[in-house]
Amino acid sequence: MGSVEGKWTAKRLLAKVGRAGDGPGPAADGGPWPVGAAELLGELLEDFPQLSRHGDRLDLLQRMDEAAERHEPRPYGPGGVRGARRARFRLDVREEFVARAHLRNLVGAIETRPDPDAALDALRAALRGQAPYDKALPWLELAVLGLTGAAPLPPDASLTVLTALRADLPHLPSPAQLARHVPHGAPGTALLTGRETLPEILVRLSDLRGGGPGGDAGRAVPLLRFLGSVTADTDLAAYARWAALRELLGALGGGRAGDTGTAGGGAQSPEAADRLIVQIRVEAAGPEHVEDGSYELRGAYYRQAVHGGPLRRVAALPPSEPFRRSELTGAGSARMSAWTELAREVRGAGGGVRVEFLLPEALLGYSAELWSAGPTRTPLGQHHPVVVRSLERYTDSWVIGAWRQRWQHLRRDPQRAAAPHGGGNGDTAGTGAREPDPADDALGRISWPRLHGRSAATELTESLVRQPELACLGLTVPYDRLSAHLLAAVKDALYTEGVPVMLWRRDPGDPRELVTALRAHPPARLLDLPETVHRCRKYGRTAGADDVRNNITLLWDDPDSVDADQDTPYAGMA
């Protein structure tokens, strides 16, 4: 590799980049590829272990013939011309029993063909069929994309970047380290799972059909932004080795993700419209009826567009050792503080973070916002919106119908004028279910049914049946203090009627005080409720533990914010 590495230096390419408007220029020998490309391609082929075997090399040539025949005309056939012949790599490549010599002959045959791009595409297709899971395949694909002009960068730039990264194979970042740098929402990234290697991500960002953001001129933006972010990460082992590569990427227009500027001609950073979703999952590690039962903690973090939509997993967090319910806040806070990868992700996300606690039924009334996750030990709820979610509903794929329908009603809820500070209708809470008033403020869309009396459970269910558009339910009795039959009705509201949002105060105080506290920071629409509750907690932090602002629980269950593969180690695995 050393001979090729010497030819592909940042200094050499920077000189080319400085020629405004110039392309890579002709190869020194007049061939179709930049100098050193053939040698690099040969080295990449040698990285496939099976190609050291003579029979497998012959199989590769046969596969190349079959792939090329799909694109080259048959002699005298429809669309063909007299004298045209089919691809015959098996015959054109001089056979050698020494693997290196045989593979170099193959590279030479590709380079000298009338259409070397078609031959390279045939090589890529053949290896994808012969060695689809070989770790050498994405590196070879990157070279093919660069040489054929399918990649967003010029051929010599593509090969320079490839060679610089490949020279540091022992120091390359792990998939978990790379995932936080992927330009979320960029073309080619929709199916990424967070477990891809560096070359696999680069193939997704390079193999684009059609233009990227900003048209053809913007195709390189996601690729350059990703590479700029990775190489600028001082936590990575290869950071010191990538100084020349950072200089090269800067000349090409690459910037670190999260910069306020734009890369490659003015495209906006895809992360600008994303938020970080942290999901903390608490589940029983033993019988739940035990008074001080045992629980364990798991976690994962995701990216989601600010306006909603499906999650994109960044990484999963290792599970904790089991701990007692009485130790929940202390043990949970310690575990979150130990997740250093998560801390780095939160730092990079700025203020765009929401923490979601996935809790079993027995813990839904728990004050999750009091957890801390750093050396200052300040509660999470003072820094970020913190919500609870139903673990049972999260993991049950059969209850999605009504849940999603009511969520869509919530998303369509228009912005409304906020009520004045301290305003509010005395009937907003505690006087029974009410029909929503379209002229009312967003908080008026919360229904506060009567939760006392023998008929309260039946009335709650009947009210929800009559109002299929109702998406937010206020509990006038704390969740942990509900009688058995009312608790069953609230569970029915969650699982059968699909109510996605519930709100209550954890102490037995007047729920109208809760509404008044929320109106001090009025949401423009119900979708803003997590931020409103967050502001309540932040401004009430010095008011004492009995203040209503320090006793708010918001159950916020977004059906799009569900990772169906959270229970499996690999996406799609049953």
C-alpha positions as CSV (number, residue, x, y, z in Angstrom):
1,M,0.0,0.0,0.0
2,G,2.9,2.3,0.6
3,S,3.6,2.9,-3.1
4,V,0.1,4.0,-3.8
5,E,-0.1,6.1,-0.6
6,G,2.8,8.1,-1.7
7,K,1.1,9.1,-5.0
8,W,-2.2,10.2,-3.4
9,T,-1.2,13.1,-1.0
10,A,-3.3,16.0,0.2
11,K,-0.6,18.4,-1.1
12,R,-0.9,17.0,-4.6
13,L,-4.6,17.2,-4.7
14,L,-4.8,20.6,-3.1
15,A,-2.7,21.9,-6.0
16,K,-5.4,20.6,-8.4
17,V,-8.3,21.9,-6.3
18,G,-6.7,25.4,-6.6
19,R,-7.2,25.4,-10.3
20,A,-10.7,26.9,-10.5
21,G,-12.9,25.1,-13.0
22,D,-10.2,22.5,-13.9
23,G,-11.1,18.8,-13.8
24,P,-8.7,16.1,-12.6
25,G,-6.8,16.3,-15.9
26,P,-5.6,13.4,-18.1
27,A,-3.6,10.6,-16.7
28,A,0.1,10.7,-17.3
29,D,0.0,7.7,-19.6
30,G,-3.0,8.9,-21.6
31,G,-5.2,6.2,-20.0
32,P,-8.8,6.7,-18.7
33,W,-7.8,6.7,-15.0
34,P,-5.7,9.0,-12.8
35,V,-2.2,8.0,-12.0
36,G,-2.0,5.1,-9.5
37,A,-5.6,4.1,-9.9
38,A,-4.8,0.7,-11.5
39,E,-2.4,-0.1,-8.7
40,L,-4.9,0.8,-6.0
41,L,-7.7,-1.2,-7.7
42,G,-5.3,-4.2,-7.7
43,E,-4.6,-3.9,-4.0
44,L,-8.3,-3.7,-3.3
45,L,-8.9,-6.9,-5.1
46,E,-6.2,-8.6,-3.2
47,D,-8.0,-7.8,0.0
48,F,-10.7,-10.4,-0.9
49,P,-9.5,-13.6,0.7
50,Q,-11.3,-15.9,-1.7
51,L,-9.6,-14.3,-4.7
52,S,-6.3,-15.9,-3.6
53,R,-7.8,-19.2,-4.9
54,H,-7.5,-19.8,-8.6
55,G,-11.0,-21.3,-9.0
56,D,-12.7,-18.3,-7.3
57,R,-10.9,-15.9,-9.6
58,L,-12.2,-17.8,-12.6
59,D,-15.7,-17.7,-11.1
60,L,-15.3,-13.9,-10.7
61,L,-14.5,-13.6,-14.4
62,Q,-17.5,-15.7,-15.4
63,R,-19.7,-13.5,-13.2
64,M,-18.3,-10.4,-14.8
65,D,-19.2,-11.9,-18.3
66,E,-22.7,-12.5,-17.1
67,A,-23.1,-9.0,-15.6
68,A,-21.6,-7.3,-18.7
69,E,-23.8,-9.2,-21.1
70,R,-26.8,-7.5,-19.6
71,H,-25.5,-4.2,-20.9
72,E,-23.5,-5.0,-24.0
73,P,-25.2,-5.8,-27.4
74,R,-24.9,-9.3,-28.8
75,P,-23.2,-9.5,-32.3
76,Y,-25.7,-8.8,-35.0
77,G,-28.5,-8.7,-32.4
78,P,-31.2,-6.1,-31.9
79,G,-29.5,-2.8,-31.3
80,G,-26.1,-4.3,-32.1
81,V,-23.6,-3.3,-34.7
82,R,-21.6,-5.4,-37.1
83,G,-18.3,-6.4,-35.4
84,A,-19.6,-5.9,-31.8
85,R,-18.8,-8.8,-29.5
86,R,-19.9,-9.9,-26.1
87,A,-17.7,-9.4,-23.1
88,R,-15.3,-12.3,-22.6
89,F,-13.2,-11.5,-19.5
90,R,-12.6,-15.2,-19.1
91,L,-10.7,-15.1,-22.4
92,D,-9.3,-11.6,-22.4
93,V,-7.6,-11.8,-19.0
94,R,-4.3,-13.7,-19.2
95,E,-4.5,-16.5,-16.8
96,E,-1.9,-16.7,-14.0
97,F,-1.7,-19.1,-11.0
98,V,-0.1,-16.4,-8.9
99,A,-3.1,-14.4,-7.5
100,R,-1.5,-10.9,-7.6
101,A,-0.4,-11.3,-11.2
102,H,-3.8,-12.7,-12.3
103,L,-5.6,-9.8,-10.6
104,R,-3.3,-7.2,-12.1
105,N,-4.0,-8.7,-15.5
106,L,-7.7,-8.3,-14.8
107,V,-7.3,-4.6,-13.9
108,G,-5.3,-4.0,-17.0
109,A,-8.0,-5.7,-19.1
110,I,-10.6,-3.4,-17.5
111,E,-8.6,-0.2,-18.1
112,T,-8.0,-1.0,-21.8
113,R,-11.5,-1.9,-22.7
114,P,-13.4,0.4,-25.0
115,D,-15.8,1.1,-22.2
116,P,-13.9,0.8,-18.9
117,D,-16.8,2.2,-16.9
118,A,-19.1,-0.6,-18.0
119,A,-16.3,-3.1,-17.1
120,L,-15.9,-1.6,-13.6
121,D,-19.7,-1.8,-13.1
122,A,-19.5,-5.5,-14.1
123,L,-16.7,-6.1,-11.6
124,R,-18.7,-4.5,-8.8
125,A,-21.8,-6.5,-9.7
126,A,-19.8,-9.7,-9.8
127,L,-18.2,-9.2,-6.4
128,R,-21.6,-8.2,-4.9
129,G,-22.8,-11.6,-6.0
130,Q,-19.7,-13.6,-5.1
131,A,-18.7,-11.9,-1.8
132,P,-21.7,-9.8,-0.6
133,Y,-20.6,-9.7,3.1
134,D,-16.8,-9.4,2.6
135,K,-15.5,-6.3,4.5
136,A,-13.3,-5.6,1.4
137,L,-16.4,-5.0,-0.8
138,P,-17.4,-1.5,0.2
139,W,-13.8,-0.3,-0.3
140,L,-13.8,-1.7,-3.8
141,E,-17.3,-0.2,-4.5
142,L,-16.0,3.2,-3.4
143,A,-13.1,2.9,-5.9
144,V,-15.5,1.9,-8.7
145,L,-17.9,4.8,-7.9
146,G,-15.0,7.2,-8.0
147,L,-13.5,5.9,-11.2
148,T,-16.8,5.8,-13.1
149,G,-17.7,9.3,-12.1
150,A,-20.8,8.1,-10.2
151,A,-19.4,9.5,-6.9
152,P,-20.0,13.2,-6.0
153,L,-16.3,14.0,-6.0
154,P,-13.9,14.0,-9.0
155,P,-12.0,10.6,-9.6
156,D,-8.7,11.8,-8.2
157,A,-10.3,13.4,-5.1
158,S,-12.4,10.2,-4.5
159,L,-9.3,8.0,-4.7
160,T,-7.2,10.3,-2.5
161,V,-9.8,10.3,0.3
162,L,-10.3,6.5,0.0
163,T,-6.5,5.8,0.2
164,A,-6.1,8.2,3.2
165,L,-8.8,6.5,5.1
166,R,-7.8,3.0,4.1
167,A,-4.2,3.7,5.4
168,D,-5.7,4.0,8.9
169,L,-7.7,0.7,9.0
170,P,-6.6,-0.2,12.6
171,H,-7.7,3.3,13.8
172,L,-11.0,3.7,12.0
173,P,-14.0,4.7,14.2
174,S,-16.6,2.1,15.3
175,P,-20.1,2.1,13.9
176,A,-21.4,3.7,17.1
177,Q,-18.8,6.5,16.9
178,L,-19.7,7.1,13.2
179,A,-23.5,7.1,13.6
180,R,-23.5,10.5,15.4
181,H,-21.8,12.1,12.4
182,V,-24.2,10.9,9.7
183,P,-26.0,13.8,8.0
184,H,-29.5,12.8,9.1
185,G,-32.1,13.0,6.4
186,A,-29.5,13.2,3.6
187,P,-30.1,11.1,0.4
188,G,-28.8,7.6,0.8
189,T,-29.1,7.4,4.6
190,A,-32.8,6.4,5.1
191,L,-32.0,2.7,5.6
192,L,-28.9,3.1,7.7
193,T,-29.2,1.2,11.0
194,G,-26.3,2.7,13.0
195,R,-24.2,-0.4,12.6
196,E,-22.5,0.4,9.3
197,T,-18.8,0.7,9.0
198,L,-17.0,3.7,7.5
199,P,-16.8,2.5,3.9
200,E,-20.4,1.2,4.0
201,I,-21.6,4.7,5.0
202,L,-19.4,6.3,2.3
203,V,-20.9,4.0,-0.3
204,R,-24.4,5.1,0.7
205,L,-23.4,8.8,0.5
206,S,-21.6,8.4,-2.8
207,D,-23.9,6.1,-4.8
208,L,-26.6,8.6,-5.4
209,R,-29.1,8.4,-8.3
210,G,-29.7,11.9,-9.5
211,G,-28.7,15.1,-7.7
212,G,-28.4,15.7,-4.0
213,P,-29.5,18.8,-2.1
214,G,-29.3,21.8,-4.4
215,G,-29.2,19.7,-7.6
216,D,-26.1,18.2,-9.2
217,A,-23.9,20.9,-7.6
218,G,-25.0,19.8,-4.2
219,R,-24.4,16.1,-4.5
220,A,-21.1,16.2,-2.6
221,V,-22.6,18.2,0.4
222,P,-23.7,15.2,2.5
223,L,-20.5,13.3,1.8
224,L,-18.2,16.2,2.6
225,R,-20.2,17.1,5.7
226,F,-19.9,13.6,7.0
227,L,-16.2,13.3,6.3
228,G,-15.6,16.8,7.7
229,S,-17.4,15.9,11.0
230,V,-15.7,12.5,11.4
231,T,-12.2,13.8,10.8
232,A,-12.8,16.8,13.2
233,D,-13.9,14.6,16.1
234,T,-11.1,14.9,18.6
235,D,-12.3,11.9,20.5
236,L,-11.4,9.5,17.7
237,A,-8.1,7.6,17.7
238,A,-7.3,8.7,14.2
239,Y,-7.8,12.4,14.7
240,A,-4.1,13.3,14.9
241,R,-3.4,11.2,11.7
242,W,-6.0,13.0,9.7
243,A,-4.6,16.6,9.6
244,A,-3.8,16.4,5.9
245,L,-7.2,14.9,5.2
246,R,-8.9,17.7,7.1
247,E,-7.0,20.3,5.0
248,L,-8.0,18.5,1.8
249,L,-11.7,18.3,2.8
250,G,-11.6,22.0,3.7
251,A,-10.3,22.8,0.2
252,L,-13.1,20.7,-1.3
253,G,-15.8,22.5,0.8
254,G,-16.4,20.0,3.5
255,G,-17.3,21.3,7.0
256,R,-18.0,19.8,10.3
257,A,-21.6,18.8,11.0
258,G,-23.2,21.4,13.2
259,D,-21.3,24.4,11.7
260,T,-23.5,27.4,11.2
261,G,-22.0,27.8,7.7
262,T,-22.8,25.7,4.7
263,A,-20.7,23.2,2.7
264,G,-20.3,22.7,-1.0
265,G,-22.1,25.8,-2.2
266,G,-24.6,26.8,0.4
267,A,-26.8,23.7,1.3
268,Q,-28.3,23.8,4.7
269,S,-27.1,21.3,7.3
270,P,-29.6,18.4,7.5
271,E,-29.2,18.3,11.3
272,A,-30.8,21.8,11.6
273,A,-34.3,20.2,11.5
274,D,-33.5,17.2,13.8
275,R,-33.8,16.5,17.5
276,L,-32.1,13.9,19.6
277,I,-34.5,11.4,21.2
278,V,-33.1,9.6,24.3
279,Q,-35.2,6.6,25.3
280,I,-34.5,5.1,28.8
281,R,-36.3,1.8,29.3
282,V,-37.0,0.6,32.8
283,E,-38.4,-2.9,33.0
284,A,-39.0,-5.5,35.7
285,A,-36.2,-8.0,36.3
286,G,-38.4,-10.1,38.6
287,P,-42.0,-10.3,39.9
288,E,-43.6,-6.8,39.8
289,H,-46.0,-7.5,42.7
290,V,-43.0,-7.5,45.2
291,E,-43.1,-4.3,47.2
292,D,-39.5,-3.3,46.4
293,G,-39.2,-5.2,43.1
294,S,-36.1,-5.6,41.0
295,Y,-35.7,-3.6,37.7
296,E,-33.1,-3.2,35.0
297,L,-32.2,-0.3,32.8
298,R,-31.6,-0.1,29.0
299,G,-31.3,2.7,26.6
300,A,-30.9,3.9,23.1
301,Y,-30.8,7.2,21.3
302,Y,-32.2,8.3,18.0
303,R,-32.6,11.2,15.6
304,Q,-36.1,12.4,14.6
305,A,-37.2,15.4,12.5
306,V,-38.4,18.3,14.7
307,H,-41.8,18.1,12.9
308,G,-42.1,14.4,13.7
309,G,-41.8,11.2,11.7
310,P,-39.9,7.9,12.1
311,L,-37.0,7.4,14.3
312,R,-33.5,6.8,13.1
313,R,-31.4,4.8,15.6
314,V,-28.0,6.2,16.4
315,A,-26.8,3.7,19.0
316,A,-28.0,1.4,21.8
317,L,-26.7,1.7,25.3
318,P,-25.5,-1.3,27.4
319,P,-28.0,-2.6,30.0
320,S,-27.5,-2.1,33.7
321,E,-27.3,-4.6,36.5
322,P,-30.7,-5.1,38.3
323,F,-31.5,-2.8,41.1
324,R,-34.4,-2.3,43.5
325,R,-37.3,0.1,43.0
326,S,-36.2,2.1,46.0
327,E,-32.8,2.6,44.3
328,L,-34.4,3.8,41.0
329,T,-33.4,7.4,41.0
330,G,-29.9,6.9,42.4
331,A,-29.0,3.8,40.3
332,G,-30.6,5.3,37.2
333,S,-28.8,8.6,37.5
334,A,-25.5,6.8,38.0
335,R,-26.1,4.6,35.0
336,M,-26.9,7.6,32.8
337,S,-23.8,9.4,34.0
338,A,-21.7,6.4,32.9
339,W,-23.0,6.4,29.3
340,T,-20.2,8.6,27.9
341,E,-21.2,8.1,24.3
342,L,-24.6,9.5,25.1
343,A,-23.1,12.5,26.9
344,R,-21.1,13.3,23.7
345,E,-24.2,13.0,21.6
346,V,-26.2,15.3,23.9
347,R,-23.4,17.9,23.8
348,G,-23.4,17.8,20.0
349,A,-27.2,18.1,19.9
350,G,-27.2,21.5,21.7
351,G,-30.7,22.1,23.0
352,G,-32.6,19.8,20.6
353,V,-33.0,16.9,23.0
354,R,-36.1,15.1,24.5
355,V,-35.7,12.3,27.1
356,E,-38.4,9.6,27.0
357,F,-38.8,7.1,29.9
358,L,-40.4,3.9,28.8
359,L,-42.0,2.7,32.1
360,P,-44.2,-0.3,33.0
361,E,-47.7,0.3,34.3
362,A,-46.6,0.2,37.9
363,L,-44.1,3.1,37.4
364,L,-46.1,5.5,35.2
365,G,-46.5,7.8,38.1
366,Y,-42.8,8.0,38.8
367,S,-41.0,11.4,38.8
368,A,-38.5,10.5,36.1
369,E,-37.6,14.1,35.5
370,L,-35.7,14.1,38.8
371,W,-32.9,11.9,37.4
372,S,-29.6,13.5,36.8
373,A,-26.9,12.5,34.3
374,G,-23.8,14.6,35.0
375,P,-21.4,15.7,37.7
376,T,-23.6,18.7,38.6
377,R,-26.4,16.3,39.6
378,T,-29.1,18.8,38.5
379,P,-32.4,17.1,37.4
380,L,-32.8,16.3,33.7
381,G,-36.2,18.0,33.7
382,Q,-34.5,21.4,34.3
383,H,-32.4,21.0,31.1
384,H,-34.6,19.1,28.6
385,P,-38.2,18.1,28.1
386,V,-38.7,14.8,29.9
387,V,-41.8,12.6,29.3
388,V,-42.9,9.2,30.3
389,R,-44.3,6.5,28.0
390,S,-46.2,3.3,28.4
391,L,-43.7,0.4,28.0
392,E,-46.6,-2.1,27.4
393,R,-48.0,0.0,24.5
394,Y,-44.5,0.6,23.1
395,T,-43.8,-3.1,22.7
396,D,-47.3,-4.1,21.5
397,S,-47.5,-3.8,17.7
398,W,-51.2,-4.8,17.7
399,V,-52.6,-1.6,19.3
400,I,-51.3,0.9,16.8
401,G,-54.6,1.7,14.9
402,A,-56.6,4.0,17.3
403,W,-53.3,5.2,18.8
404,R,-52.0,6.5,15.4
405,Q,-55.4,8.0,14.5
406,R,-55.6,10.1,17.6
407,W,-52.0,11.1,17.2
408,Q,-52.7,12.4,13.7
409,H,-55.5,14.5,15.2
410,L,-53.0,16.0,17.6
411,R,-50.6,16.7,14.7
412,R,-53.3,18.5,12.8
413,D,-54.2,20.7,15.8
414,P,-53.7,24.3,14.5
415,Q,-51.8,27.0,16.3
416,R,-54.0,29.1,18.6
417,A,-53.6,32.3,20.4
418,A,-52.3,31.8,23.9
419,A,-54.4,32.7,26.8
420,P,-53.1,35.6,29.0
421,H,-50.9,34.8,31.9
422,G,-52.9,33.4,34.7
423,G,-56.1,33.2,32.6
424,G,-58.2,30.2,32.1
425,N,-61.7,28.9,32.4
426,G,-62.7,27.6,35.8
427,D,-64.3,24.6,34.1
428,T,-61.1,23.6,32.3
429,A,-60.3,20.9,34.9
430,G,-62.3,18.8,37.3
431,T,-65.9,19.4,36.0
432,G,-66.2,16.5,33.6
433,A,-65.4,15.9,30.0
434,R,-66.0,18.9,27.7
435,E,-66.4,19.4,24.0
436,P,-63.3,21.2,22.6
437,D,-63.9,24.8,21.7
438,P,-62.1,25.6,18.4
439,A,-61.7,29.2,19.5
440,D,-60.0,28.3,22.7
441,D,-56.3,28.2,23.3
442,A,-54.3,25.0,22.9
443,L,-54.7,24.0,26.6
444,G,-58.4,24.1,26.1
445,R,-58.0,21.0,23.9
446,I,-57.2,18.9,27.0
447,S,-60.2,17.0,28.3
448,W,-60.5,16.7,32.1
449,P,-63.1,14.0,32.8
450,R,-64.6,13.4,36.3
451,L,-62.7,10.6,38.0
452,H,-64.8,10.1,41.1
453,G,-68.1,8.4,41.7
454,R,-69.4,4.9,40.7
455,S,-70.1,5.8,37.1
456,A,-66.9,7.7,36.3
457,A,-65.2,4.8,34.6
458,T,-68.1,4.2,32.3
459,E,-68.4,7.9,31.5
460,L,-64.7,8.1,30.6
461,T,-65.0,5.3,28.1
462,E,-68.2,6.7,26.6
463,S,-66.7,10.1,26.3
464,L,-63.7,8.8,24.4
465,V,-65.9,6.8,22.0
466,R,-67.9,10.0,21.3
467,Q,-64.7,12.0,20.6
468,P,-62.4,10.0,18.3
469,E,-60.4,13.2,17.7
470,L,-59.5,13.8,21.3
471,A,-55.8,13.3,21.8
472,C,-55.0,14.6,25.3
473,L,-56.5,13.5,28.5
474,G,-56.0,15.3,31.9
475,L,-56.3,13.1,35.0
476,T,-58.0,14.9,37.9
477,V,-56.7,12.2,40.3
478,P,-53.0,11.2,40.4
479,Y,-52.3,8.1,38.5
480,D,-50.9,6.3,41.5
481,R,-54.1,7.1,43.5
482,L,-56.6,5.8,41.0
483,S,-59.1,3.2,42.3
484,A,-58.9,-0.2,40.6
485,H,-61.9,0.3,38.3
486,L,-60.7,3.8,37.3
487,L,-57.2,2.5,36.7
488,A,-58.7,-0.1,34.4
489,A,-60.6,2.6,32.5
490,V,-57.4,4.7,32.1
491,K,-55.5,1.7,30.8
492,D,-58.4,1.1,28.4
493,A,-58.1,4.7,27.3
494,L,-54.4,4.0,26.5
495,Y,-54.6,0.6,24.9
496,T,-58.0,0.4,23.3
497,E,-59.0,4.0,22.6
498,G,-55.4,4.9,21.8
499,V,-55.1,8.2,23.7
500,P,-51.5,9.3,23.0
501,V,-51.1,12.1,25.7
502,M,-52.1,12.2,29.3
503,L,-51.3,14.8,31.9
504,W,-51.6,14.9,35.7
505,R,-50.2,16.3,38.9
506,R,-48.7,13.7,41.1
507,D,-49.9,15.2,44.4
508,P,-53.6,15.4,45.3
509,G,-53.9,19.1,44.7
510,D,-56.4,21.0,42.5
511,P,-55.8,20.2,38.8
512,R,-56.9,23.8,37.9
513,E,-53.6,24.9,39.5
514,L,-51.8,22.8,37.0
515,V,-53.6,24.4,34.1
516,T,-52.8,27.9,35.5
517,A,-49.1,26.9,35.8
518,L,-49.1,25.7,32.2
519,R,-50.7,28.9,31.0
520,A,-47.8,30.9,32.4
521,H,-45.9,29.3,29.5
522,P,-48.7,28.8,27.0
523,P,-48.1,26.4,24.0
524,A,-49.1,27.6,20.6
525,R,-50.5,24.1,20.0
526,L,-50.6,20.8,21.8
527,L,-47.6,19.5,20.0
528,D,-45.6,22.0,22.0
529,L,-46.8,20.5,25.4
530,P,-43.5,18.8,26.3
531,E,-41.7,22.2,26.0
532,T,-44.4,23.9,28.0
533,V,-44.0,21.4,30.8
534,H,-40.3,21.7,30.6
535,R,-40.5,25.5,31.1
536,C,-42.8,25.0,34.1
537,R,-40.3,22.7,35.8
538,K,-37.4,25.0,35.0
539,Y,-39.1,28.1,36.4
540,G,-40.5,26.2,39.4
541,R,-37.1,24.7,40.5
542,T,-36.7,27.1,43.5
543,A,-40.4,27.0,44.6
544,G,-40.2,23.9,46.8
545,A,-41.1,20.2,46.3
546,D,-44.8,20.9,47.0
547,D,-45.2,23.4,44.2
548,V,-47.5,22.1,41.4
549,R,-44.7,22.8,38.8
550,N,-42.6,20.2,40.5
551,N,-45.3,17.6,40.5
552,I,-46.2,17.3,36.8
553,T,-46.2,14.1,34.9
554,L,-46.6,14.2,31.1
555,L,-47.2,10.9,29.3
556,W,-46.3,11.7,25.7
557,D,-46.6,8.6,23.4
558,D,-45.7,9.4,19.8
559,P,-46.4,6.2,17.8
560,D,-43.8,7.3,15.2
561,S,-41.2,7.5,18.0
562,V,-41.0,3.7,18.3
563,D,-38.1,1.4,17.5
564,A,-39.6,-1.9,16.6
565,D,-36.2,-3.5,16.7
566,Q,-35.4,-2.4,20.3
567,D,-35.9,-5.9,21.6
568,T,-33.5,-7.5,19.0
569,P,-29.8,-7.1,18.6
570,Y,-30.1,-6.7,14.9
571,A,-32.7,-4.8,12.9
572,G,-35.3,-7.1,11.4
573,M,-34.3,-10.1,13.5
574,A,-37.2,-12.1,15.0
